[in-house]
Amino acid sequence: MQGSQYLFFRRVESPRAGDKVYSDGVSVSVSAIVDRSEERAIKPSEAERRYRVLAVSAHPVQYAAPYFRRLARHPRIELLVAYCSLRGAEAGYDPEFGAAVKWDVPLLDGYPWVEIPNKGSGGESFFGLTNPGLWTLIRDGHFDAVFCHTGYIRASFWIARVRAWLSGASFLFGTDATTLDSMDGKRWKAPVKRLFWPYLYRLATQVIVLSSGTKDLMLSLGIPPERLSFMPYTVDNDWWLERSAKINREKIRAGWGISPEACVILFCAKLQPWKRPEDLLRAFVKVESKDSFLVIAGEGPLRKELEREATDLGVGDRCRFLGFVNQSELPGIYTASDVLVLPSSYDAFGVVVNEASLCGCVVVASDQVGAGRDLIAPVDAALVYACGDVDALAEILRRLSNDPRRRKELGLAAKAHMATWTPDGTVVGAVQAVEAAVSRRGMGH
């Protein structure tokens, strides 16, 4: 791939052959990306064929960057990532955190990318992401496949879908959802999805599913199994293992004013209603262990209410509120903790489960957390409880708080299980999805 020598590409209004973009101050031609008409005249065997793939993403995400780097290095894939905004790589307001966020790990290194300027509002509405430059990029790019990661409730999704169809490119998209229920709890959405989603997902040449729960959901909607491609929802396992191994657990605990022998129970998520942090706080009170502490890492609208409730319940002196924690700090927080709890009423997957498990932290979650089925239950099914059952959660925490040996066993088992759920598996799934989609598109399906 001629473009693979460049680490990344900068903003381009409407990329077309002959335009100039920049990488580390070096001017390069977009023809390195989009002008391949002569190459396409040569048709290698399918066994050695390289696929030209465009990944359309709403914005840089710390979980996706390692996957893009690996996919860009795959010998069968010629990758370009098109970002609809650079929020996350550049400081920007995150409405769920309620603060400006810029991740402190590299998000744009190691793979080719281009920013397609957003003509929309930048908000959470349908027209919040409106990137008309995608039309030109897909039209001129001669892509074999377009992965769309923006979500169908954004205008840019439909721009990419229509242009890919007109260009003869396979169009792949999916979901991490395991249920038709919605995050905001509005009951009318589930029946609407049950009617609409079977038609929606048939618009995909191949549907991407990120967990076993998602696969079952798609099958229940009548999507044929051969139209589904499994790409496990992963993080950069090596990064987390390496960082965790370097952590001085006692030093971090000392900074929290917590002894090495205490049991540290961790909540690590946005402080939003659907994450149900109040369930954990109330369960923690019921544990009644003076040698247990609750650490809450995250920011959001519930913070002041939680701090007030912790004081009112008499456990304020055993709670630590860390606020927003950036990516580079998280390995230390997981490694210094004993048990992570994710009490969410809605969590399509929950990659904090991946992260904590790689750091040897026991994970407890409600049955509404998608990762529970794939990452927690195989370690110990008793660590998954019915969402909202504070007494059941308290009993789990009581057992773990009083049994440091069991906590260690479960932490080691969780880390070992993560060897079955790796980003290399995600890349293999992506390549297989492209192969299946291109083959199906070639058959006129």
Secondary structure as UniProt FT lines:
FT   HELIX           2..5
FT   TURN            17..18
FT   STRAND          20..23
FT   TURN            24..25
FT   STRAND          26..29
FT   HELIX           31..34
FT   HELIX           37..40
FT   TURN            46..48
FT   STRAND          51..57
FT   TURN            62..63
FT   HELIX           64..73
FT   TURN            75..76
FT   STRAND          77..83
FT   STRAND          87..88
FT   STRAND          92..94
FT   TURN            95..98
FT   STRAND          99..102
FT   STRAND          113..115
FT   HELIX           126..128
FT   HELIX           133..141
FT   STRAND          145..148
FT   TURN            152..153
FT   HELIX           155..167
FT   STRAND          170..175
FT   TURN            183..184
FT   TURN            187..188
FT   HELIX           189..201
FT   TURN            202..203
FT   STRAND          206..209
FT   HELIX           212..220
FT   TURN            221..222
FT   HELIX           225..227
FT   STRAND          228..230
FT   HELIX           237..245
FT   HELIX           249..256
FT   TURN            260..261
FT   STRAND          263..268
FT   HELIX           273..275
FT   HELIX           277..287
FT   TURN            290..291
FT   STRAND          292..297
FT   TURN            301..302
FT   HELIX           303..312
FT   TURN            313..314
FT   HELIX           316..318
FT   STRAND          319..323
FT   HELIX           327..329
FT   HELIX           330..336
FT   STRAND          339..342
FT   HELIX           352..358
FT   TURN            359..360
FT   STRAND          362..366
FT   TURN            367..368
FT   HELIX           372..376
FT   TURN            377..379
FT   HELIX           381..383
FT   STRAND          384..385
FT   TURN            387..388
FT   HELIX           390..401
FT   HELIX           404..417
FT   HELIX           418..420
FT   HELIX           423..442
FT   TURN            443..444
//
